[in-house]
């Protein structure tokens, strides 16, 4: 008997590729802070005051009618106070025209007239009063009467 040896290669290589899907959830939260500036134009009220007299030249005993004109612009004015101190040679006679909700005052000790309003809407308003020239005023005396 004769033995014959025949080498046979039994090494075999098998390539194995197995795909695997992996799902990974990554939550993302991004906070965004937003600051928005809002400008509101709030108009400030403006009150102009003017004063006129029925007479530019008067003599003793004459009654002069004074008119104070208020012109409110831009917005309603609140807590409006008007005072008008009379000069020594004028005697207060009476209040005339006063817009609605206006309150008048007369302080005899200080010879000061007053008007007050809780509010005055935009518009033009007239206040009137009468004063008499003192009978002892000498000719040529200048009487200056201003309101504020």
BELTA-V980094 format. One record per pair of residues at least 4 apart in sequence whose C-alpha atoms are under 7 Angstrom apart, sorted by sequence separation. I is the first residue (numbers start at 0). J is the second residue. D is the distance in Angstrom with one decimal. If there is no record, write none. Layout:
# BELTA-V980094
{{I/J/D} {I/J/D}}
This chain:
# BELTA-V980094
{{57/61/6.1} {85/89/6.2} {97/101/6.1} {106/110/5.6} {107/111/6.8} {136/140/7.0} {106/111/5.2} {105/111/5.9} {106/112/6.5} {105/112/4.6} {104/112/5.8} {105/113/6.3} {54/63/6.2} {104/113/4.8} {53/63/5.8} {103/113/5.5} {104/114/6.3} {52/63/6.6} {53/64/5.3} {103/114/4.5} {52/64/5.8} {53/65/6.4} {102/114/5.5} {103/115/6.7} {52/65/4.5} {101/114/6.5} {102/115/5.2} {51/65/5.8} {52/66/6.4} {101/115/5.7} {102/116/6.6} {51/66/5.3} {101/116/5.1} {50/66/5.6} {51/67/6.6} {100/116/6.6} {50/67/4.4} {49/67/5.7} {50/68/6.2} {48/67/6.9} {49/68/5.2} {48/68/5.7} {49/69/6.7} {48/69/4.7} {47/69/5.6} {48/70/6.5} {46/69/6.4} {47/70/5.1} {46/70/5.5} {47/71/6.6} {46/71/4.5} {85/110/5.6} {45/71/5.6} {46/72/6.5} {84/110/5.7} {85/111/6.0} {98/124/6.8} {44/71/6.8} {45/72/5.2} {84/111/4.0} {44/72/5.9} {45/73/6.3} {83/111/5.5} {84/112/6.1} {44/73/5.1} {82/111/6.6} {83/112/5.1} {96/125/6.9} {97/126/5.2} {43/73/6.3} {44/74/4.5} {82/112/5.7} {83/113/6.3} {96/126/5.3} {97/127/7.0} {42/73/5.8} {43/74/6.1} {44/75/5.9} {82/113/4.5} {95/126/7.0} {96/127/5.1} {42/74/6.1} {44/76/5.3} {81/113/5.6} {82/114/6.6} {95/127/4.7} {81/114/5.2} {94/127/6.2} {95/128/4.8} {80/114/5.9} {81/115/6.4} {94/128/4.2} {80/115/4.6} {93/128/5.7} {94/129/6.5} {79/115/5.6} {80/116/6.7} {93/129/5.4} {79/116/5.1} {92/129/5.3} {78/116/5.8} {79/117/6.4} {91/129/6.5} {92/130/5.0} {78/117/4.6} {79/118/6.7} {91/130/4.5} {92/131/6.5} {77/117/5.6} {78/118/5.9} {90/130/5.3} {91/131/6.5} {77/118/4.3} {89/130/6.0} {90/131/5.0} {76/118/5.5} {77/119/6.5} {89/131/5.5} {90/132/6.4} {75/118/6.6} {76/119/5.2} {89/132/4.8} {90/133/6.4} {75/119/5.6} {76/120/6.3} {88/132/6.0} {89/133/5.6} {75/120/4.2} {88/133/5.1} {74/120/6.8} {75/121/5.4} {74/121/5.8} {73/121/6.8} {88/136/6.5} {71/120/6.9} {72/121/5.2} {71/121/4.8} {72/122/6.7} {71/122/5.2} {70/122/5.9} {71/123/6.2} {70/123/4.4} {69/123/5.6} {70/124/6.4} {69/124/5.0} {68/124/5.7} {69/125/6.4} {86/142/6.7} {68/125/4.6} {86/143/6.8} {67/125/5.7} {68/126/6.4} {86/144/6.3} {66/125/6.5} {67/126/5.0} {85/144/6.2} {66/126/5.6} {67/127/6.2} {66/127/4.5} {65/127/5.5} {66/128/6.8} {83/145/6.3} {64/127/6.9} {65/128/5.5} {83/146/4.3} {64/128/5.7} {65/129/6.1} {82/146/5.9} {83/147/6.3} {64/129/4.4} {82/147/5.4} {63/129/5.6} {64/130/6.6} {81/147/5.6} {62/129/6.4} {63/130/5.4} {62/130/5.6} {63/131/6.1} {62/131/4.2} {61/131/5.6} {62/132/6.4} {60/131/6.0} {61/132/5.4} {60/132/5.1} {59/132/5.2} {60/133/6.0} {58/132/6.8} {59/133/5.6} {60/134/5.2} {59/134/4.5} {59/135/6.7} {59/136/6.0}}
